Amino acid sequence: MKRTESIDYFRSLLKTNDVLLAPMAGVTDAAFRHVCAKNGAHVMFTEMVSAKGMVYGNKNTGKLLYLGPGENNTAVQIFGEDETFLSRAVGEYLNDSAFAFIDINMGCPVKKVTSNGEGSALLRDTEKLYRVAKSVVDASDKPVSAKIRLGIDGRINACENVQALEEAGVGMVTVHGRTAEMFYSGHADYSQISLAVKTAKKIPVIANGDVGDYSGYLKIMADTEAAGAMIGRAAMGNPFVFSEIATLKNGEAYIPPTNDEKLTTALEHFEFLLKYKGEHTACSEFRRHFCYYTKGMPGGAALRSQISSYERAEQFTDLIKSLTDRFKNEESVCPAEP
Ligand SMILES: Cc1cc2nc3c(=O)[nH]c(=O)nc-3n(C[C@H](O)[C@H](O)[C@H](O)COP(=O)(O)O)c2cc1C
């Protein structure tokens, strides 16, 4: 795809959707994206998928590449460091897929990934990062974006890397305001993201890190002047964060979901998971989501310990349904405080 077309694509996408759901391994599968989309997320990313895994036909890769109905603006995030595998994955698997665009993972700090020279290890060597990005751009019929961190090995070089990515033909870059060593500790540094935003000549830069609600969105946008904000952890158990931001941005009053509404969403999430991953995997993966959905609910801690041994779908559905009814009754008798 031509460079100008790719930039135009991202600029026009961001005009109406400047809050993006982050890629999160083990979290942002089709079921999670389904509940986020229902609650106002329009631009979303898959979990990271290995380019090598794709080319070798790894059996887990198929599930990672599943796109739910109505997902029009979802990107597939790939990772790898070998240009041949990356371009083969794009040419042989992704060009014909329904993904809207392709995102390159250049920020994963996990040792299993960086020890192969993938993820945030690419931040070490800007020339290598350029070649990797170019191999994806050249092979792709779709727009290509990339996601980076501020730097690695105690060196901050996000500006240099954003420039290289732009030169390689990447049409949008997301900057997570932490270095690789920080993993998720400390705070995202918005002043460094802001420098990266200013470095980009034409491409939009998305700011990422620690946005949890509307005021967080306003802060990251004001501090960085980025073209959009990406939200990760705050959406776990709280896909409503997207409608919160959209509603308040429109100047309308936002009414947070009640506990029974949260649980109705949790059930929908679980049922989606069940359909596409089967009972065993759905139960094991949903335990984590259930903990997030019930955070702050009365009796939440006991519930979380109760479900730790759940292995059958009906245990989850029965529990969620009975809790939903209980909260519905309680909330109709005694409405939640504003
Ligand atoms: C469980 C988990 C999995 C993640 N997986 C990915 C991933 O696959 N690809 C990626 O680029 N970033 C990944 N990230 C990083 C997030 O996309 C995001 O950059 C980070 O969480 C900071 O944003 P936040 O403060 O809004 O959560 C992951 C983060 C978490 C917590």
The ligand as a MOL file (V3000), in Angstrom:
LIG
                    3D

  0  0  0     0  0            999 V3000
M  V30 BEGIN CTAB
M  V30 COUNTS 31 33 0 0 0
M  V30 BEGIN ATOM
M  V30 1 C -1.6460 -8.9850 30.2060 0
M  V30 2 C -0.9860 -8.0460 29.2190 0
M  V30 3 C -0.6390 -8.5140 27.9700 0
M  V30 4 C -0.0470 -7.6600 27.0370 0
M  V30 5 N 0.2230 -8.1210 25.7860 0
M  V30 6 C 0.6750 -7.2730 24.8290 0
M  V30 7 C 0.8110 -7.7020 23.4760 0
M  V30 8 O 0.5050 -8.8390 23.1060 0
M  V30 9 N 1.2880 -6.7890 22.5780 0
M  V30 10 C 1.6210 -5.5070 22.9460 0
M  V30 11 O 2.0490 -4.7230 22.0950 0
M  V30 12 N 1.4870 -5.0910 24.2140 0
M  V30 13 C 1.0020 -5.9230 25.1380 0
M  V30 14 N 0.7860 -5.4710 26.4110 0
M  V30 15 C 1.0340 -4.0600 26.7320 0
M  V30 16 C -0.2460 -3.2290 26.5200 0
M  V30 17 O -0.6280 -3.2350 25.1640 0
M  V30 18 C -0.0280 -1.7720 26.9700 0
M  V30 19 O 1.0280 -1.2310 26.2200 0
M  V30 20 C 0.3220 -1.6540 28.4540 0
M  V30 21 O -0.5160 -2.4660 29.2410 0
M  V30 22 C 0.2230 -0.1980 28.9350 0
M  V30 23 O -1.0720 0.3030 28.7530 0
M  V30 24 P -2.1240 0.4010 29.9810 0
M  V30 25 O -1.4750 1.1990 31.0630 0
M  V30 26 O -3.3280 1.0830 29.3830 0
M  V30 27 O -2.3920 -0.9970 30.4290 0
M  V30 28 C 0.2180 -6.3130 27.3730 0
M  V30 29 C -0.1160 -5.8590 28.6510 0
M  V30 30 C -0.7120 -6.6970 29.5620 0
M  V30 31 C -1.0830 -6.1660 30.9240 0
M  V30 END ATOM
M  V30 BEGIN BOND
M  V30 1 1 1 2
M  V30 2 1 2 3
M  V30 3 2 2 30
M  V30 4 2 3 4
M  V30 5 1 4 5
M  V30 6 1 4 28
M  V30 7 2 5 6
M  V30 8 1 6 7
M  V30 9 1 6 13
M  V30 10 2 7 8
M  V30 11 1 7 9
M  V30 12 1 9 10
M  V30 13 2 10 11
M  V30 14 1 10 12
M  V30 15 2 12 13
M  V30 16 1 13 14
M  V30 17 1 14 15
M  V30 18 1 14 28
M  V30 19 1 15 16
M  V30 20 1 16 17
M  V30 21 1 16 18
M  V30 22 1 18 19
M  V30 23 1 18 20
M  V30 24 1 20 21
M  V30 25 1 20 22
M  V30 26 1 22 23
M  V30 27 1 23 24
M  V30 28 2 24 25
M  V30 29 1 24 26
M  V30 30 1 24 27
M  V30 31 2 28 29
M  V30 32 1 29 30
M  V30 33 1 30 31
M  V30 END BOND
M  V30 END CTAB
M  END
